[in-house]
């Protein structure tokens, strides 16, 4: 055990270097900083959006429309101008806005006569960022409110005894969602949005952590072969199995730390983006409103669920490390490591993208069996299944990953127990060249 710990510390010292960690610290810092900048810029945005209004009508429905625009968060600036494609920029500059609404002459009379009327809008687009899109979104929302207000005014004239709300929305859906034996009165779209928000970035972090661990250990083995230090390591009076396990344990520990750091950086990034686009108060209210229904449906992760998620990640990392250490032993040099890892990365890409866009149960039996046979698949389905309470599948995935780990680590120990590891290499390009010669 003492010799194993000595090897383990040696591997950690070689892996945990400033050159290795500095890029990740910079990336995480950039994530956090960008999220904070977007949140600060969003907080500084005006709560009301000014909009120039040219009223050529002056009738009662035009007045209702302008009032509705104001009540929905816009700040109408009344101007008197003839608007065309050539003069609209001058009108917008005069009002100090980027949006202009033009109410045509005969607007009120036409609506009273039961004829739909055009409402002309001009929007000056200066950039295409999410923050810049808030003005476009505010206009679209306000026009919806104005439409309802004008419809209510028309309805009040046509049916004086009828509630305007009844005329506009005679059917009020009372949506319920059922998950297992639990149910809650909430829209299904809200449930889908909540779970999507909670699970979107988890697979990305898992993917990055496993790829990082694989490249790290394969490169470490290839570097030792290239620098001729592997012979010295293998001459130590320790078992080859201890050498393999110490390398994998050190790389797995570093990968877990990197994954946790990425999770922190991305969570701060997404929180800042959400606050910047919809506002901190609106984001908190939306989350609070949805969390009560989600708790009623059991769509919350407990400490035990997070522990299962961590075990799944660790199982996936162990499988990737056990495969990568074998592939690294076949590397001719450090430059060839990436090519040798490509097949394993493909086996990760397939379940990663399929689980992102598809329900695996909708696949044909043969395709679903093939996907579920890939040990990395359980990395990406663990989160959604924990939300659905399918803990049995998650436990099965962990056991399945450990089975593959046992198989590959046994193979890796056999590779390292032979002195052929010092000379074995895999170079497809060279074989092709020799065959051609």
Secondary structure, 3 states (H helix, E strand, C coil): CHHHHHHHHHHHHHHCCHHHHHHHHHHHHHHHHHHHHHHHHHHHCCCCEEEEEEECCCCHHHHHHHHHHHHCCEEEEECCCCCCCCCHHHHHHHHCCCEEEEECCCHHHHHHCCCCCCEEEEECCCCCCCCCHHHHHHHHHHHHHHHHHHHHHHHHHHCCCCCHHHHHCCCCCCCCEEECCEEECCCHHHHHHHHHHHHHHHHHHHHHHHHHHHHHHHHHHHHHHHCCCHHHHHCCCCCHHHHHHHHHHHHHHHHHHHHHHHHHHHHHHHHHHHHHHHCHHHHHHHHHHHHHHHHHHCCCCCHHHHHHHHHHHHHHHHHHHHHHHHHHHCCCCHHHHHHHHHHHHHHHHHHHHHHHHCCHHHCCHHHHHHHHHCCCHHHHHHHHHHHCCCHHHHHHHHHHHHHHHHHHHHHHHHHHHCHHHHCCCCCHHHHHHHHHC
